[in-house]
């Protein structure tokens, strides 16, 4: 492996000048035949073997006795490497190694040896590397806008130690995302999407892809993001709701979609987030769909704990929280039952009134104390405040065949039986004073016969935030968007 000789001074004493340096820019000009070992795979079985490793220089600590301890990080895994001046390492090579800026990407050749004592600061505790060659693949600037060590520090560790504020983290998101906790968070997030897909695929669902540029409101919301669309105005979709239902009317029976939705929301919320949506036909009662969604959630909870135990432990190290609790089958309460629990706690709410966020949190705490679950369903919610396409409760016109699902006291899903009769749909459209002409294409879908159906929308970032017990939804959005942030 040739290095750029212009980056160092070669003298007669520097007998190791070919064993270190800054590599020329990798242009994919030629292939290299040596294998790079992932840090997470280096263990005692490789003892006395000489291997190559690529990773970031996480920390570097040298001393006057010409010894330097380097920690190499690759994603969430770390290993200690040791270099000292000896018959194989010149003073110039040692000086070069000790001067490499943190976060630089480096290649190291070294012999794997057993650590004299377990290295508690590294994930690979029982082994270390005795460095024989070291090259810089991509140098980092000497002064970083955000220290990885600070970004990794739990807020509760020590009030007197420096901490990175969320705004600073988000301004320097590429560096912040390198922390082990963030590496783990977004692997768990990917796991939620994969489990959502796999579970629904196994139940016969079809994944669909819906438009994000629309002509009018697609989910009952009034506020939309306008966009210039050639010589007219279009809007960014708040929801795939219309298109899920149109797919049902087209006889797909069970559909789901994963994609971004756009909502001009209040400051504390995201204005762009990922929505996990599903819609399905039922035979006689919308509870058939509620059961399917409840089972979906509990299966996701179960599989996350099983498949991502390592990642969850890494996250909990920086962001401690109690394990997520749930019961099977999922707890289901009618709205009136929730009001009764609140009344017992001294919180009075009108039977037809919608729960405010603070009351949802109170109810969630009551449910946790009484039923020992962080996840529950609130069924038969008031019709007022629900979108126009929500099916009214046949036994009480003030209520509806709708439901919300909650995690750790906060709503993560809103769903309902959706009207499949064009005449009833028109009545509800007129009741809400919605311009029929703007959504004629949607209403027409139900004029040709449509089976009864129900579904729901799940906020991915909120599910992940609440499952992991994090305190801000921006921590589960890789590059969050809100009222004040459109970069990076």
Beta strands, then each sheet from edge to edge (+ up, - down):
strand 1: 20-22
strand 2: 50-63
strand 3: 67-74
strand 4: 77-84
strand 5: 105-114
strand 6: 127-138
strand 7: 206-207
strand 8: 213-214
strand 9: 225-229
strand 10: 232-236
strand 11: 254-262
strand 12: 272-281
strand 13: 331-334
strand 14: 375-379
strand 15: 392-393
strand 16: 396-400
strand 17: 402-407
strand 18: 410-418
strand 19: 453-459
sheet 1: 1+ 6+ 4+ 3- 2+ 5-
sheet 2: 7+ 11+ 12- 19+ 18- 17+ 14- 13-
sheet 3: 8+ 10- 9+
sheet 4: 15+ 16-
end
